[in-house]
Amino acid sequence: MKSYSEAADFNTWNVVVNGVELPAPAQAPTRQDGQEAIVVNNMEEAQKRAALNTKAKHLMYCALSPSQFNRISSYDTSKEIWHCIMPRD
């Protein structure tokens, strides 16, 4: 799985092993005049991390049997999937 995901994108394996913190949708703060303030929280970086997580999940989906897929399909991150499918010592 490691070489398969690294072949797609080297950073994809990093997301599988280390996980990714997906940004939670935040409510925009309100200014004193009642208008919503513009919030910039490095959204570009968050989108890149979310895209890598999605790519890693897709790679794992393609490599799993239907019964394995049914077991992991509800997980949100590739790291959660990885911990579910890897045998425990």
C-alpha positions in Angstrom: 0.0 0.0 0.0 2.9 2.4 0.8 4.4 2.2 -2.7 1.0 2.3 -4.3 0.0 5.5 -2.6 3.5 7.1 -3.0 3.3 6.4 -6.7 0.1 8.4 -6.9 1.5 11.3 -4.8 4.4 11.1 -2.4 2.5 13.2 0.2 -0.5 10.8 0.2 1.3 8.2 2.2 2.2 10.9 4.7 -1.4 11.7 5.2 -2.2 8.0 5.7 0.4 7.5 8.4 0.2 10.9 10.2 -3.4 11.7 9.6 -5.0 15.0 8.6 -7.0 17.4 10.6 -9.9 18.5 8.4 -11.0 22.0 9.1 -14.4 22.2 10.8 -16.8 24.7 9.2 -16.7 27.8 11.3 -19.3 30.5 11.6 -17.9 33.8 10.4 -17.6 36.4 13.2 -19.8 39.4 13.0 -18.6 43.0 12.9 -20.1 45.7 15.1 -22.2 46.9 12.2 -23.8 43.4 11.9 -22.0 42.4 8.7 -20.0 39.2 8.6 -16.3 39.6 8.8 -14.1 38.0 6.1 -12.1 35.1 7.6 -9.0 33.8 6.0 -7.6 30.7 7.8 -5.2 29.4 5.2 -8.0 27.7 3.3 -5.7 26.8 0.5 -3.6 24.6 2.7 -6.7 23.1 4.3 -8.0 22.2 0.8 -4.7 20.6 -0.2 -4.7 18.4 2.9 -8.4 17.5 2.4 -7.6 16.6 -1.3 -4.7 14.4 -0.2 -6.9 12.6 2.3 -9.5 12.0 -0.3 -6.9 10.7 -2.7 -5.5 8.3 -0.1 -9.0 7.1 0.8 -9.7 6.4 -2.9 -6.5 4.4 -3.3 -7.5 2.3 -0.3 -11.0 1.8 -1.6 -9.7 0.5 -4.9 -7.4 -2.0 -3.2 -10.0 -3.5 -0.8 -12.5 -6.3 -1.3 -16.2 -5.5 -1.1 -16.5 -6.9 2.5 -13.5 -4.8 3.6 -14.9 -1.7 1.9 -18.2 -2.2 3.8 -16.3 -2.3 7.1 -14.4 1.0 6.5 -16.8 3.1 4.3 -18.0 5.2 7.2 -14.5 6.4 8.3 -13.7 10.1 7.5 -9.9 9.9 7.3 -7.4 7.7 5.6 -5.6 7.2 8.9 -8.8 5.8 10.5 -9.1 3.4 7.5 -5.5 2.4 7.7 -5.8 1.5 11.4 -8.9 -0.5 10.7 -7.4 -2.6 7.9 -4.0 -3.2 9.4 -3.6 -6.3 11.5 -2.9 -5.7 15.2 0.1 -7.3 16.9 
